[in-house]
Amino acid sequence: MKRFFCSVRARAATAATLVVAIALVAAGAAVLLSLRVNLTDQASGQAESGARGVASRLAGNAPYGELELDDEDQPVQVVDSDGRLVAASEDLERVSGTGVDAVKPRPASTPPKGDDDDDDESEALEPGEISDDPARVTTGSATVDGETADYRFAAVEVNTESKGDLTVYAGAPLAARQSAVSTALTSMLIGFPLLLAVIAGVTWLVTRRALRPVDAIRAEMAAITASEDLARRVPEPDTHDEIARLATTTNETLAALQTSVERQRRFVADASHELRSPIASLRTQLEVGAAHPELLDVDGAVEDTVRLQELAADLLLLARLDAGEKPGGGRVDLAALAREELSQRTRDRVDVRTDLANVEVTGSRGQLSRVLGNLVNNAQRHARSHVTVTTRADGTWAVLEVSDDGEGVAESERDRIFERFVRLDDARARDDGGAGLGLAIARDVAARHGGTLTVREAPGGGALFELRVPGAADSRRG
């Protein structure tokens, strides 16, 4: 049973059936109640009409024997002011609900002419007058000619000139009400289950049809997982509904995943390629040194080792950035950071000029230091005579600029140079140890700090790299 309700179709069909069942039960109860009340009122009206008919004949001084009380469907009792039965239907054998159980009349020897005890009533009836007040209505039963049934009784008061005050009780049968209510209830008991079965079946089929694209998406996703072919896409139904949007989003996710995986594969391949050269060179030098110590190139081995160390550090940093490493919330003064970083550089090829204004940012000091170092290294490889480092505030932004007086970067290459393991042809020709990761790391760090890293032409020629990150609150000083 639990497995059955794991299906969306089963849950939808069950829920729809329950909701409709509750609605049908409520509506059925309301219909039966309304039908019962209406038929009861109708019977009450018939009883009152019969009672007033008998009362009108009594008001005309008709004798009891001429009242024509032989209608089997309408038992009648006539009671005098002393509560004695003075007239009744001929075939009436038993009655309840009127307050008078007698069924055979026993008239008084001297009919009353009036009732002096009623002088205190506010509305006494005149001789020959029928009460205009609504009839008192009760429910009871009666046995007429051997058949017992339920009746609705109405009591109407009338004053006669010769017989005094009388009360006429007339009944109307409730068999029609009971038959109608019983028929309606039987129809509901038969029809409701059939209707609920139809609703459950239709809901099951409609839900199954609606979820068919979901099954197709699930099957294709299972096939993609089994084949590991991220180039495949799930089918997109032409329905423009939630399922179609789900399929579209799934394909967008697959495309992003494919791009990420391909990027990771390229990264691994490029990293392997970059690591192969210095490792092979270092191994060759060590093997030559082992065989011929006098030929060991210590400086070359140290250079290859440093290159390997820097490349490994770059790869580890990229791995941490890809894993979502947060930059932290420390306050960093870009001017002080630049002074400290530049003071430790001893192997620069050209002079580094500075124009530093104190401006603070919130982030990782180590990552921002790596950005500055990478930008200065890149500028040193391309500069002719000098490199310029500038820090300044621009509104709410903190700006770090590194420019050189080299050839600059062609406009068509200004986005590509920030890709991993990308080196322009002239950079490759220099063979100075760059792996094409410095600018990629710098842009990733900028993005992690909520900023940007762009390149444009410097005012004096060459390339100008501009790092923009949000400044720390109340941190900008002159």
C-alpha positions in Angstrom: 0.0 0.0 0.0 2.8 2.4 0.9 4.5 1.6 -2.5 1.2 2.4 -4.2 1.0 5.9 -2.7 4.6 6.6 -3.8 3.1 7.3 -7.2 2.0 10.8 -8.0 -0.9 9.4 -10.1 -2.1 7.4 -7.1 -1.9 10.4 -4.8 -3.6 12.7 -7.2 -6.4 10.3 -7.9 -6.9 9.6 -4.2 -6.9 13.3 -3.3 -9.3 14.2 -6.1 -11.6 11.3 -5.1 -11.6 12.3 -1.4 -12.2 16.0 -2.2 -15.1 15.1 -4.5 -16.5 12.6 -2.0 -16.5 15.1 0.7 -18.2 17.6 -1.6 -20.8 15.1 -2.7 -21.6 14.0 0.8 -22.0 17.6 1.9 -24.1 18.5 -1.2 -26.2 15.3 -0.8 -26.9 16.0 2.9 -27.9 19.5 2.0 -30.2 18.2 -0.8 -31.8 15.6 1.4 -32.3 18.1 4.2 -33.8 20.7 1.8 -36.1 18.1 0.3 -37.2 16.9 3.7 -38.0 20.4 4.9 -39.8 21.3 1.7 -42.0 18.2 1.7 -42.7 18.6 5.4 -43.8 22.2 4.8 -45.9 21.0 2.0 -47.5 18.4 4.2 -48.0 21.1 6.9 -49.8 23.3 4.3 -52.0 20.5 3.3 -52.9 19.7 6.9 -53.7 23.3 7.6 -55.8 23.6 4.5 -57.8 20.5 5.5 -58.3 21.8 9.0 -59.5 25.2 7.8 -61.9 23.5 5.4 -63.5 21.6 8.3 -63.4 24.7 10.5 -65.2 26.7 7.8 -68.0 24.2 7.7 -68.2 24.2 11.5 -68.3 28.0 11.4 -71.4 27.7 9.2 -73.1 25.7 11.9 -72.9 22.4 10.0 -73.8 19.4 12.1 -71.0 17.0 13.0 -72.6 14.3 10.9 -72.3 16.5 7.7 -68.6 17.2 8.0 -67.7 14.4 5.5 -64.7 13.1 7.6 -64.3 9.9 5.5 -61.0 10.8 3.7 -58.5 8.1 4.5 -55.5 10.3 3.6 -56.6 13.1 6.0 -57.6 12.0 9.5 -59.6 14.7 11.4 -60.4 15.3 15.0 -62.7 18.0 16.4 -62.3 18.8 20.1 -64.4 21.2 22.2 -63.2 23.7 24.7 -63.2 21.1 27.4 -60.8 18.8 25.4 -63.5 16.3 24.6 -63.5 14.7 21.2 -66.8 15.6 19.5 -66.1 14.4 15.9 -63.5 12.3 14.2 -62.8 10.5 10.9 -64.9 7.4 10.5 -62.0 4.9 10.0 -59.6 6.5 12.5 -58.5 3.7 14.9 -55.5 5.3 16.6 -53.8 8.6 16.7 -50.8 10.3 18.4 -49.3 13.7 18.1 -52.5 15.8 18.5 -52.7 15.7 22.2 -56.1 13.9 22.0 -55.8 10.1 21.9 -59.5 9.5 21.7 -60.8 8.3 18.2 -64.5 8.0 19.0 -66.5 11.2 19.6 -68.4 11.5 23.0 -70.3 14.8 22.8 -71.5 16.6 25.9 -75.2 16.4 26.8 -75.4 20.2 26.8 -73.1 21.9 24.3 -71.4 25.0 25.8 -72.6 28.4 24.7 -69.5 30.2 25.7 -66.5 30.3 28.0 -66.6 32.8 30.7 -63.1 31.8 31.8 -61.7 33.2 28.5 -62.6 36.8 29.4 -58.9 37.5 30.1 -57.7 36.4 26.6 -56.7 39.3 24.4 -58.2 38.0 21.2 -61.4 36.1 21.8 -63.1 34.7 18.7 -66.6 35.9 17.7 -69.3 33.3 16.8 -68.7 31.9 13.3 -65.0 33.2 13.3 -62.0 31.1 12.4 -58.6 32.0 14.0 -56.3 33.8 11.7 -53.2 32.8 13.7 -50.8 30.3 12.0 -52.0 26.7 12.7 -50.1 24.8 15.4 -48.3 22.0 13.5 -47.1 18.7 15.1 -45.9 15.4 13.8 -47.5 12.1 14.8 -48.9 8.9 13.5 -52.4 7.5 12.9 -54.0 4.2 12.1 -56.7 4.6 9.5 -58.6 1.5 8.3 -55.9 -0.8 9.6 -52.9 1.1 8.0 -50.6 3.0 10.2 -48.6 5.9 8.8 -46.9 9.1 9.8 -48.8 12.4 9.5 -48.3 16.1 9.9 -51.1 17.5 12.0 -52.4 21.1 12.0 -54.7 22.6 14.7 -57.1 25.4 13.8 -59.4 27.1 16.3 -63.0 28.1 15.4 -65.9 29.6 17.3 -69.4 28.4 16.5 -72.7 29.9 17.5 -74.2 26.7 18.6 -71.2 24.6 19.6 -68.9 27.1 21.2 -65.1 27.1 20.8 -63.7 24.1 18.9 -60.3 23.0 17.7 -60.0 21.1 14.5 -57.0 18.7 14.0 -56.4 17.6 10.4 -53.5 15.5 9.2 -51.6 15.2 5.9 -49.6 12.0 5.2 -45.8 12.1 5.2 -45.5 9.1 3.0 -44.6 11.2 0.0 -41.8 12.9 1.9 -40.5 9.6 3.1 -40.7 8.1 -0.3 -39.0 11.0 -2.0 -36.2 11.2 0.6 -35.7 7.4 0.4 -35.6 7.5 -3.4 -33.1 10.4 -3.4 -30.9 8.6 -0.8 -30.9 5.4 -2.7 -30.0 7.2 -5.9 -27.1 8.9 -4.1 -25.9 5.7 -2.5 -25.8 4.1 -6.0 -24.7 7.1 -8.0 -22.0 8.6 -5.8 -19.7 5.5 -5.8 -20.0 5.3 -9.6 -19.3 9.0 -9.9 -16.3 8.7 -7.6 -15.0 5.7 -9.6 -15.2 7.7 -12.8 -13.5 10.7 -11.2 -10.7 8.5 -9.8 -10.2 6.8 -13.2 -10.3 10.1 -15.1 -7.9 11.7 -12.7 -5.5 8.7 -13.0 -5.6 8.9 -16.8 -5.2 12.7 -17.0 -2.3 12.7 -14.4 -0.7 9.8 -16.3 -0.9 11.7 -19.5 0.4 14.9 -17.9 3.3 13.1 -16.3 4.3 11.3 -19.5 6.8 14.0 -20.4 8.3 13.7 -16.9 8.8 10.0 -17.4 10.5 10.8 -20.7 12.8 13.3 -19.0 13.6 10.8 -16.2 14.4 8.1 -18.7 16.7 10.3 -20.7 18.4 11.5 -17.5 18.9 7.9 -16.5 20.4 7.2 -20.0 22.7 10.2 -19.7 23.9 9.1 -16.3 24.5 5.6 -17.6 26.3 6.7 -20.7 28.1 9.7 -19.2 27.3 11.6 -22.4 26.6 15.1 -21.3 26.0 16.2 -24.9 22.6 14.5 -24.8 19.5 16.6 -23.9 16.1 15.7 -22.5 13.0 16.1 -24.7 11.2 19.4 -24.3 7.4 19.1 -24.8 5.7 21.8 -26.8 3.2 22.6 -24.1 4.6 25.8 -22.6 3.7 24.6 -19.1 5.6 23.8 -15.9 6.9 20.5 -17.3 8.2 22.3 -20.5 10.0 24.8 -18.3 11.4 21.9 -16.2 12.8 20.3 -19.3 14.3 23.6 -20.5 15.9 24.2 -17.1 17.2 20.6 -17.1 18.8 21.1 -20.5 20.3 24.4 -19.4 21.7 22.6 -16.3 23.1 19.8 -18.5 24.7 22.4 -20.8 26.3 24.2 -17.8 27.5 20.8 -16.5 28.9 19.8 -19.8 30.7 23.2 -20.0 32.1 22.7 -16.5 33.2 19.1 -17.2 34.9 20.1 -20.5 36.5 23.0 -18.8 37.8 20.7 -16.0 39.1 18.2 -18.6 40.9 20.9 -20.5 42.2 22.2 -17.2 43.6 18.7 -16.3 45.1 18.3 -19.8 46.7 21.7 -19.8 48.0 21.3 -16.3 49.5 17.9 -17.3 51.1 19.5 -20.3 52.5 22.4 -18.3 53.9 20.1 -15.6 55.5 17.7 -18.1 58.0 20.2 -19.5 59.6 21.4 -16.2 59.5 17.9 -14.7 61.2 16.4 -17.8 63.8 19.2 -17.9 64.5 18.8 -14.2 64.8 15.0 -14.5 67.2 15.4 -17.5 69.4 17.8 -15.5 69.5 15.5 -12.5 70.3 12.4 -14.6 73.1 14.2 -16.4 74.3 15.5 -13.0 74.3 12.0 -11.6 76.3 10.6 -14.5 78.6 13.7 -14.9 78.6 15.8 -11.8 80.7 18.4 -13.5 77.9 19.1 -16.0 75.2 19.6 -13.4 73.3 22.9 -14.1 72.3 23.8 -10.6 70.8 27.2 -11.6 68.6 25.5 -14.2 67.5 22.9 -11.8 66.6 25.6 -9.2 64.7 27.6 -11.9 62.7 24.5 -13.0 61.9 23.7 -9.3 60.7 27.3 -8.7 58.6 27.1 -11.8 57.1 23.8 -10.6 56.5 25.3 -7.2 54.7 28.4 -8.6 52.6 26.3 -11.0 51.5 23.9 -8.2 50.6 26.9 -6.0 48.5 28.4 -8.9 46.8 25.1 -9.4 46.0 24.7 -5.7 44.6 28.3 -5.6 42.4 27.7 -8.7 41.1 24.5 -7.1 40.2 26.4 -3.9 38.5 29.1 -5.9 36.5 26.5 -7.9 35.5 24.9 -4.7 33.9 28.2 -3.6 36.5 29.4 -1.1 35.3 32.6 0.5 37.6 35.6 0.5 37.0 36.4 4.2 36.0 39.6 5.9 39.2 41.3 6.8 40.0 44.9 6.0 42.9 45.4 3.5 44.6 48.7 2.6 45.5 48.4 -1.0 48.2 51.0 -0.8 49.9 49.3 2.1 49.5 46.0 0.3 51.1 47.3 -2.8 54.1 48.8 -0.9 54.7 45.5 0.9 54.4 43.4 -2.2 56.7 45.7 -4.3 59.3 45.9 -1.6 59.8 42.1 -1.7 60.4 42.0 -5.4 64.1 41.7 -6.3 64.1 40.2 -9.7 62.1 42.7 -11.7 63.4 43.4 -15.2 62.2 47.1 -15.3 61.5 49.8 -12.8 58.2 49.9 -11.0 56.6 53.3 -10.4 53.8 53.9 -7.9 51.0 56.4 -7.3 49.3 55.1 -4.2 46.3 56.5 -2.3 45.1 54.8 0.8 41.9 52.9 0.2 40.5 50.0 2.1 38.5 47.0 0.9 37.0 43.9 2.6 38.5 40.6 1.6 41.5 38.2 1.6 44.9 39.9 1.9 46.6 36.8 0.5 44.4 36.6 -2.5 44.6 40.3 -3.3 48.4 40.1 -2.9 48.4 37.3 -5.5 46.3 39.4 -7.9 48.8 42.3 -7.6 51.8 40.0 -8.0 50.3 38.3 -11.1 49.5 41.7 -12.7 53.0 43.0 -12.0 54.6 39.8 -13.3 52.5 40.1 -16.5 53.5 43.8 -16.9 57.2 43.0 -16.3 57.1 40.5 -19.2 55.8 43.0 -21.7 57.0 46.4 -20.5 59.8 48.3 -22.3 61.1 50.6 -19.6 58.7 50.8 -16.7 55.6 49.5 -14.9 53.2 51.8 -13.0 51.0 50.7 -10.0 48.2 53.0 -8.9 45.6 52.8 -6.1 42.7 55.2 -5.8 39.1 55.5 -4.8 36.3 56.0 -7.4 33.1 56.6 -5.5 32.2 53.4 -3.6 34.8 51.4 -5.5 38.5 50.8 -4.7 40.6 50.7 -7.8 44.0 49.1 -8.4 45.7 49.7 -11.7 48.8 48.1 -13.2 50.0 49.5 -16.5 53.1 49.0 -18.7 54.6 50.8 -21.8 54.7 47.6 -23.9 52.8 46.7 -27.1 49.5 46.4 -25.3 46.8 43.8 -25.9 44.8 43.7 -29.1 41.1 44.4 -28.6 40.1 41.1 -30.0 42.2 39.3 -27.3 41.1 41.3 -24.3 38.7 38.7 -23.1 40.6 35.6 -24.1 43.7 36.4 -22.1 41.7 35.8 -18.9 41.1 32.2 -19.8 43.1 29.5 -18.2 46.4 28.4 -19.8 45.9 31.0 -22.5 49.1 32.8 -23.7 49.4 35.0 -26.6 52.0 34.2 -29.3 54.5 36.7 -28.2 54.3 35.5 -24.6 54.9 32.0 -25.7 57.9 33.1 -27.7 59.5 34.6 -24.6 59.5 31.2 -22.9 59.9 32.9 -19.6 58.1 30.3 -17.5 54.5 31.7 -17.6 51.8 29.0 -17.6 48.9 31.3 -18.6 47.2 31.1 -15.2 48.1 34.4 -13.6 45.4 36.5 -15.3 42.8 33.7 -14.9 43.5 33.6 -11.1 43.4 37.4 -10.9 39.9 37.6 -12.5 38.6 34.7 -10.4 39.8 36.5 -7.2 38.2 39.7 -8.4 34.9 38.0 -9.0 35.0 36.3 -5.5 35.5 39.8 -4.0 32.4 41.2 -5.9 34.6 43.1 -8.3 35.9 43.1 -11.9 39.2 42.9 -13.7 39.5 44.4 -17.1 42.2 45.5 -19.5 42.4 48.5 -21.8 45.0 50.6 -23.5 47.1 52.7 -21.2 47.2 56.5 -21.8 50.8 56.3 -22.8 50.5 53.1 -24.8 50.8 49.6 -23.5 48.2 47.7 -21.4 46.4 48.9 -18.4 44.8 46.3 -16.1 42.1 47.7 -13.8 40.9 45.9 -10.7 37.7 47.3 -9.2 36.3 45.9 -5.9 33.8 47.5 -3.4 35.5 49.7 -0.9 35.1 49.1 2.8 32.6 51.4 4.5 34.2 54.6 5.8 37.6 53.4 4.6 38.5 56.0 1.9 41.0 58.5 3.1 42.6 61.3 1.1 
